[in-house]
Structure formats: structure tokens, C-alpha cells
């Protein structure tokens, strides 16, 4: 049975390491101290699923919207969450984001949003 790699110790919360690797085909085992690329280790299952859909849609946010059945601001928020979880700084245009959220919430009209976004 395959288990998801546990990045942090459930007892002390410190980082864990891999000490044994086994070939599923021939059974060869190698012992040592191995590191994994940590880029994706801090992502939740939902964030990994989002990345799969994002890649499947070739980064086309409109297609991601359709696939997930969510709005543009929601897709952008999910993408920003993934970017932050991967350890990158999220440089968000908060003004643009706020305008789109206000539009989605019905606080401003489409015409008002277009004017503000120009």
C-alpha cells in the first residue's frame, strides 16, 4: 500500500527524511538518507488537484473556470494560494482583484468595472 510522504514528524513537527527506497518491480532496496524536491510537499490535496486541472487546461484561466465551475476571482485566489504554498511571493494587484470581486458580488456594474480596470 502506497502512503503519501509525511513531510513533518507527527510527534515533534520537525522535517522528516526518507531512509529507504525499494523498487516495486524487482524488490531492490537502497538505504541511506534521501531528499525529495520540497516544492510540492507543502501543497494540500485540493491544491494538487487544482494544479492538475490548471496544467490540463494549459494555464487558460477561462478553461479552468469552466472545469471547476467557479469564477475568475476564485481561480486567481486558488492560484495565488498554490504560489504561496510553494514558497513564492505572491504579488497581487489588489486593486484589480478588488474590482473583480466587487463585480462578482454585484457591488458594481460591468460598465463600472471596465472603466475602473482601464
N, C-alpha and C positions, 0 to 999 in steps of 0.2 A: 504494500500500500504506500503510495507516494504522499508525503506530507509537505506542506508549504514550509519553506525555510523560516525559522524563527530568528528574527534579527536581534531581538533583545531577550536576555535571560528573564524568565517569568518570576524568578526569586529576587534578584538584585537589580534588574533592569539594565545591566551593562551589556555591551555588544557581545554577541556570540561568534564563534568561528567554526568552520567545517573542518573536521579532523579525519574523515574517511570518505573515500569516493569508491563506488562499486559500479562496474559495467553490468547493465541489465541483461546483456546478451551472453557474455562468456563467464561472468561472475568474478572477473579480476577485481581485486580490491587494492587500493592505494591508501596508505595512512600518512598523515602529515598535518600541516596547518595551511589551509587553503583560504583564499579570499574570493569574494564574489563582487561583481560590479554593484556598487551600492545605489546607483542611480534610480533603480526601480523598487528597491527593497522597502521604502517607506510609503509606497502607494497602497491605498485600500483596494479591495476587490472592485468596488464601484469605479475607482479611478482607472484601474487597469482595463475594465470593460469600456470605459469612455475612450481610452487610447486606442483600443482595438477598432471601435466604430470610427473614430477620427481618422485613423490610417486607412481603413476600408473606404471611407469617403474621400480619400486623398486630401484631407485638410479643408475640404469645401464645407464651410460652416452651414450653408443653406441645406446641404445634403445631411449633415449631422442633425440639424433641426428636425428634418423630416424623419430621419431614422429613429430619433429619440422621442419625437413628438413634443418638443419643447421650443421655447422662443430663443431668439438670437442672444439676448442678455443672459439667459440661463446657460447656453452653450459657452459663451465667453467666461462666465463665472466658473464653470466646471473646468475649462481650460486653464484659467488662472490658478485654480486650486491645484491642478496637476503640476503646473510650472513651479509653484511654491513648494509643493511636497518633494519635488525633485531637487530642491535646494537652490533654485534660481530666483533672482529678484524679479518680482512682478512689477513692471512699470505700466500702470493702468492710467489711461486717460479718463480720470474720474468724471470730468465734465461730460464727455461723450457718453460714458456709461450711465450717468445720472439721467441724461436726456432720454436715452433709450428705455431706461427703467420707468421714467415718468410717462413716456409714450405707451409702453406696455400696460401700465396701471391705469391709463385713461386720464391722467392728470393734465396732459397737453394733447393738442390735436396733431395730426400728421403734418399739416402745414407749419405749425409752430415748431415742430421737431426739425423739419427740413431747414427752416430759417436759422435755428439755433446751431445746427450742425455745419452750416456753411462757413 
